[in-house]
């Protein structure tokens, strides 16, 4: 199964995570490196499903930890550290997307013949490919809810939307996936746990 926000650091557990965080806050770079080694794969996978490009996902993951180190004193411990990292990563992915969209509009204004889709990307397995073809907002909500286990209330806060918007986008994404995936595999999308398992298998 995928790594949930509440189980981001394994096998050390919450006590070791808190000890490492406390040491990192005191300037212990080795403690922060330990957190990085434990959490980097999860953050990278999170970025990959949203960015849909491995190189960009790697850049976003690296920038996430840079920002986390710089802002470590801002982490108040109200959530797991992995959840806080996901928030930073999401902002990084969305910020880069907004920047590309501006560049794209400028390019099209200068030379419409050079207009191209920002969604061109390499295909993966059926499930990952279907998720990546979802409209941006539907994909963001679906990845956060079905794969990473965030509640609609948490998603609303992360994406600055209403809870009802999160729910409607999730159902929209699920409907599109059911329609695009073959046979009973598409129907399995209705089960978030099954999807979480299948998505992780496809990403390994």
C-alpha positions in Angstrom: 0.0 0.0 0.0 1.0 3.6 -0.4 2.6 5.5 2.4 -0.1 7.5 4.2 0.5 10.9 5.6 0.3 9.4 9.1 2.9 6.7 8.4 5.5 8.7 6.5 8.5 7.7 8.6 9.1 4.0 8.9 10.1 2.0 10.8 11.4 4.6 13.3 8.0 6.0 14.3 6.8 9.3 15.7 9.2 9.4 18.7 12.3 9.2 16.5 10.8 11.6 14.0 10.3 14.1 16.8 13.8 13.6 18.1 15.2 14.1 14.6 13.1 17.2 14.1 14.3 18.6 17.4 17.9 18.0 16.5 17.4 19.5 13.0 15.9 22.7 14.6 19.1 23.0 16.6 21.1 23.0 13.3 22.0 19.3 13.1 22.2 18.7 9.4 22.8 15.0 9.9 19.4 14.8 11.6 17.7 16.5 8.7 19.5 14.2 6.3 18.0 11.3 8.1 14.6 12.8 7.7 15.4 13.4 4.0 16.4 9.8 3.4 13.2 8.5 5.1 10.8 10.8 3.4 12.3 11.7 0.0 10.8 8.7 -1.8 7.3 9.6 -0.6 7.7 13.2 -1.5 9.1 12.3 -5.0 6.2 10.0 -5.7 3.8 12.6 -4.5 5.4 15.2 -6.9 5.5 12.7 -9.8 1.8 12.0 -9.7 1.0 15.7 -9.8 3.8 17.0 -12.1 3.7 14.0 -14.5 7.3 14.4 -15.4 10.1 12.6 -13.6 12.7 15.4 -14.0 10.3 18.0 -12.8 9.2 15.8 -9.9 12.8 15.4 -8.8 13.3 19.2 -8.9 10.1 19.8 -6.9 11.1 17.2 -4.3 14.5 18.7 -3.9 13.1 22.2 -3.6 10.6 20.9 -1.1 13.3 19.8 1.3 15.3 23.0 0.7 12.3 25.0 1.7 11.5 22.7 4.6 15.0 23.2 6.0 14.7 27.0 5.6 11.3 27.1 7.2 11.8 24.4 9.8 10.9 26.7 12.7 7.5 27.2 11.0 6.6 23.6 11.5 4.4 23.6 14.7 3.9 19.8 14.9 0.1 20.0 14.4 0.4 17.4 11.7 2.9 14.7 10.8 6.1 16.1 9.2 5.3 14.1 6.1 2.0 15.9 5.8 3.7 19.3 6.1 6.2 18.3 3.4 3.3 17.4 1.1 1.9 20.8 1.6 5.2 22.4 0.6 5.5 20.0 -2.4 2.0 20.7 -3.6 2.7 24.5 -3.5 5.9 23.9 -5.4 4.2 21.9 -8.1 1.3 24.3 -8.5 3.7 27.3 -8.6 5.7 25.8 -11.4 2.5 25.0 -13.3 1.3 28.6 -13.0 4.7 29.8 -14.2 4.6 27.5 -17.2 1.0 28.7 -18.0 2.2 32.3 -18.1 5.1 31.4 -20.3 2.8 29.5 -22.6 0.4 32.4 -22.9 3.3 34.8 -23.7 4.7 32.4 -26.3 1.3 32.0 -27.9 0.8 35.8 -28.0 4.2 36.3 -29.6 3.9 33.4 -32.1 0.6 31.4 -32.2 2.2 28.9 -34.5 4.4 27.8 -31.5 1.4 27.0 -29.3 1.6 23.6 -27.9 -0.1 21.5 -25.2 1.4 21.7 -21.8 0.0 18.2 -21.1 2.2 16.3 -23.5 3.9 13.6 -21.4 5.2 10.1 -21.6 2.7 7.3 -20.9 3.0 4.8 -18.0 0.9 1.8 -17.0 -2.8 1.9 -17.7 -3.7 3.3 -14.3 -1.0 5.9 -14.0 -1.7 6.9 -17.6 -5.4 7.3 -16.9 -4.7 9.4 -13.8 -2.3 11.6 -15.6 -4.9 12.3 -18.3 -7.4 13.7 -15.8 -8.0 17.4 -15.8 -5.6 19.2 -13.5 -8.0 19.9 -10.6 -9.7 16.5 -10.7 -6.3 14.8 -10.8 -5.0 16.8 -7.8 -8.0 16.0 -5.7 -8.0 12.3 -6.8 -4.3 11.8 -6.0 -4.6 13.5 -2.6 -7.8 11.6 -1.7 -7.5 8.2 -3.2 -3.8 7.6 -3.2 -2.5 9.6 -0.2 -5.6 9.4 2.0 -6.3 13.0 2.7 -9.8 14.0 3.8 -11.9 16.3 1.7 -11.6 18.9 4.5 -7.8 18.7 4.3 -7.8 18.8 0.5 -10.0 21.9 0.6 -7.4 23.6 2.8 -4.5 22.4 0.7 -6.0 23.6 -2.6 -7.9 26.6 -1.3 -11.2 25.3 -2.5 -14.5 24.4 -0.8 -15.0 20.9 0.6 -17.9 20.4 -1.8 -15.6 21.3 -4.7 -13.2 18.7 -3.5 -15.9 16.1 -3.4 -17.3 16.9 -6.8 -13.9 16.9 -8.4 -13.1 13.5 -6.8 -16.3 12.0 -8.2 -15.6 13.6 -11.5 -12.2 12.0 -11.6 -13.5 8.6 -10.5 -16.1 8.7 -13.2 -13.5 9.6 -15.9 -11.2 6.8 -14.7 -14.0 4.2 -14.7 -14.8 5.2 -18.3 -11.2 5.1 -19.5 -9.9 1.9 -17.8 -10.7 -1.5 -19.3 -13.4 -3.8 -17.9 -13.7 -4.4 -14.2 -10.3 -2.7 -13.5 -12.1 0.6 -14.1 -14.8 -0.3 -11.6 -12.2 -1.0 -9.0 -11.4 2.7 -9.0 -14.5 3.1 -6.8 -12.6 1.4 -4.0 -9.9 3.9 -2.8 -7.9 1.2 -1.0 -7.8 -1.0 -4.1 -6.7 2.0 -6.2 -4.0 3.0 -3.6 -2.5 -0.5 -3.9 -2.7 -0.6 -7.7 -1.3 2.9 -8.1 1.7 2.0 -5.9 2.3 -1.2 -7.9 2.2 0.7 -11.1 4.7 3.2 -9.7 7.3 0.7 -8.4 
